[in-house]
Amino acid sequence: IDMVSHPVDPVKNPHGNVFGPVETVLETEGSRTYDANKARYWKVVNAQGKVNPITNKPTAYKLVPFTKGPAQPTVLTNDESA
């Protein structure tokens, strides 16, 4: 899961400061390089279809790489909004 900024839009993002998660499903085992600029982390989801009764989403856990500081992205505003 990567955190990315959304494009400037006069209605939905007029100031260019909206960002959110983008999920990429990895169908096979492999590796992805950590990208601090996107605050990349990995979500491992139960393939058996077990659902969390509170969220009604598949049970999962989150892998966050170790960093010496906060594992947060740089400011994800649009260049024009700075």
C-alpha positions as CSV (number, residue, x, y, z in Angstrom):
1,I,0.0,0.0,0.0
2,D,1.4,3.4,-1.1
3,M,0.3,6.8,0.1
4,V,0.0,9.1,-3.0
5,S,-1.2,12.6,-3.6
6,H,-4.3,13.2,-5.6
7,P,-4.3,15.5,-8.6
8,V,-5.6,19.1,-8.2
9,D,-9.3,19.3,-8.8
10,P,-11.3,22.5,-8.4
11,V,-14.1,20.7,-6.5
12,K,-12.4,17.7,-4.8
13,N,-8.9,19.0,-4.2
14,P,-8.7,22.7,-4.9
15,H,-5.6,23.2,-2.6
16,G,-3.7,20.2,-3.9
17,N,-3.3,18.7,-0.4
18,V,-5.4,15.5,-0.6
19,F,-3.7,12.2,-0.4
20,G,-4.7,8.6,0.3
21,P,-3.7,4.9,0.1
22,V,-3.4,3.0,-3.2
23,E,-3.4,-0.8,-2.9
24,T,-1.5,-3.0,-5.3
25,V,-2.3,-6.7,-5.0
26,L,0.6,-9.0,-5.2
27,E,-0.7,-12.3,-6.6
28,T,2.5,-14.3,-6.1
29,E,5.3,-14.3,-3.6
30,G,8.0,-11.8,-4.3
31,S,9.5,-8.7,-3.0
32,R,8.9,-4.9,-3.2
33,T,11.4,-2.3,-2.2
34,Y,10.4,0.0,0.7
35,D,9.7,3.6,-0.6
36,A,9.8,6.2,2.2
37,N,8.4,8.8,-0.1
38,K,5.2,6.8,-0.4
39,A,5.2,5.5,3.2
40,R,4.9,2.0,1.7
41,Y,3.8,-0.8,4.0
42,W,2.4,-4.3,3.3
43,K,-1.0,-5.7,4.3
44,V,-1.2,-9.5,4.6
45,V,-4.8,-10.6,4.1
46,N,-6.3,-13.9,5.1
47,A,-6.8,-15.9,1.8
48,Q,-9.4,-18.1,3.5
49,G,-12.0,-15.4,3.4
50,K,-12.3,-15.0,7.2
51,V,-14.0,-11.6,7.9
52,N,-13.5,-9.3,10.9
53,P,-17.0,-9.0,12.5
54,I,-16.5,-5.3,13.4
55,T,-15.2,-3.9,10.1
56,N,-16.7,-6.6,7.7
57,K,-13.3,-6.7,5.9
58,P,-11.0,-9.7,5.6
59,T,-8.8,-10.2,8.6
60,A,-5.3,-8.9,7.9
61,Y,-2.1,-7.6,9.5
62,K,0.2,-4.8,8.6
63,L,3.9,-5.0,8.1
64,V,5.7,-1.6,8.6
65,P,9.4,-1.3,7.9
66,F,11.6,-0.2,10.8
67,T,12.9,3.3,10.5
68,K,14.9,5.5,12.8
69,G,12.2,8.2,12.6
70,P,8.5,8.2,12.0
71,A,7.5,6.0,9.1
72,Q,5.4,8.7,7.5
73,P,5.7,10.1,4.0
74,T,7.1,13.5,3.1
75,V,4.6,16.2,2.6
76,L,2.3,14.9,-0.1
77,T,0.9,18.3,-1.4
78,N,0.9,19.2,-5.0
79,D,3.9,21.3,-6.1
80,E,1.5,24.1,-7.1
81,S,0.1,24.3,-3.5
82,A,3.4,24.9,-1.8
